Amino acid sequence: MKEEFVSLVKEIYGTGFVPLHRPVFEGNEKKYLVDCIDSNFVSSVGEKVTEFEEVTAKYTGSKFAIATVNGTSALHMCLHLAGVQTGDEVITQALTFVATCNAITYCRASPVFIDVDKDTMGMSPSSLNSFLDEFAEIRGEYAYNKKSGNRIKACVPMHTFGLPCRIKEISSVCAKWNIELVEDAAESLGSFYGNQHTGTFGSLGIISYNGNKIITTGGGGMIITDDESLAIKAKHITTTAKVPHPYEFVHDEIGFNYRMPNLNAALGCAQMEQLPQMLDIKKTINTQYRKLFDGSAIELLEPVHGVSCNNWLSSIILESREDRDDFLSYTNNNGVMTRPIWQLMSELSMFSDCQCDSLETSLWLQSRVVNIPSSVPFKNGYISNTNV
Ligand SMILES: *Cc1c(COP(=O)(O)O)cnc(C)c1O
């Protein structure tokens, strides 16, 4: 099977080295960048930032969007706005990228790790529910951890590799316990749960535009929310909390210099124009992988009923850790980049003291999941959706 896989990858992407995911700039990227330089507005003030925010709000169906320097800073701000502070606990999944936990730590809070569902690789609502039933209690209005005595302030589920997790159910569990829901949709621009875009189920959500994500601004992030007062606060604290004044420098709280520069937003505007076409092409590639693995011992993860996936990174489940290692070494030795999933957050030295549940499924997936090449291929320098 691994031989057939390598030939299919070469058929799709050509015979050279095939990376896991690379950006594609075949639209108005260069034009908008040059316009931006010509306008002299290259930094954190400029039309393209506002335009990129408006386009993103419209696409995701959220009322407001606030652009930031990266996804991690966006998440840091969301947790800050959700009121996460020293000593609080924030529930998240053990199977995620380290940025999720770093942002929690920037607020001097501790992550608590919950297991994921096997079919979504995202937070399991039933594991969340059992954890809270066992360890949480409501004191006054809010949820506290009976074991640590700390307030459980927020919950951050993540849509792994663009596959939407069971966000509706997670949202009801959070509502029941009065826990703020902040969605890490860093990887899921273009993924929907029903008709609703991921990242819009909680009070706040974030998107990342790092170079390896589905579209890129070089580096960048976005806060999305339907709450006008949170949106105003988000804009304010990400722009050094400067009070508008024709010439005076007045800042009314400790702010952050987290606003996305106009240059990056120019790239983002051009990339958003390409997104629908990229989604189509990535779906075609995922379908080719599906046909290849169909009926074999290798399982290609697919979206659960009623959700749609952006196919950012196609992922497969091998039968065992040995099979995984064998697949990784064969493909990487043959010019096809494949990667295992992240080490669990609970195993990293910084988070090894954090509370977690059994993490049974996370451990199972960790030793079996592999990401396979998922970029939009170049065809004669141009995106082609006819012959991938
Ligand atoms: C990429 C990513 C982030 C952070 O985004 P950056 O823009 O790289 O800071 C956060 N969470 C997850 C799950 C990510 O994959």
PDBQT file of the ligand as one rigid body, heavy atoms in Angstrom, charges set to zero:
ROOT
HETATM    1  C1  LIG A 401      -1.309  27.173  14.026  1.00  0.00    +0.000 C 
HETATM    2  C2  LIG A 401      -2.052  26.965  15.271  1.00  0.00    +0.000 A 
HETATM    3  C3  LIG A 401      -2.163  27.952  16.264  1.00  0.00    +0.000 A 
HETATM    4  C4  LIG A 401      -1.409  29.214  16.305  1.00  0.00    +0.000 C 
HETATM    5  O1  LIG A 401      -1.252  29.907  15.202  1.00  0.00    +0.000 OA
HETATM    6  P1  LIG A 401       0.058  30.777  14.866  1.00  0.00    +0.000 P 
HETATM    7  O2  LIG A 401      -0.503  31.681  13.832  1.00  0.00    +0.000 OA
HETATM    8  O3  LIG A 401       1.082  29.843  14.360  1.00  0.00    +0.000 OA
HETATM    9  O4  LIG A 401       0.459  31.504  16.099  1.00  0.00    +0.000 OA
HETATM   10  C5  LIG A 401      -2.966  27.704  17.357  1.00  0.00    +0.000 A 
HETATM   11  N1  LIG A 401      -3.600  26.536  17.508  1.00  0.00    +0.000 NA
HETATM   12  C6  LIG A 401      -3.483  25.547  16.600  1.00  0.00    +0.000 A 
HETATM   13  C7  LIG A 401      -4.229  24.290  16.829  1.00  0.00    +0.000 C 
HETATM   14  C8  LIG A 401      -2.700  25.719  15.465  1.00  0.00    +0.000 A 
HETATM   15  O5  LIG A 401      -2.597  24.716  14.592  1.00  0.00    +0.000 OA
ENDROOT
TORSDOF 0
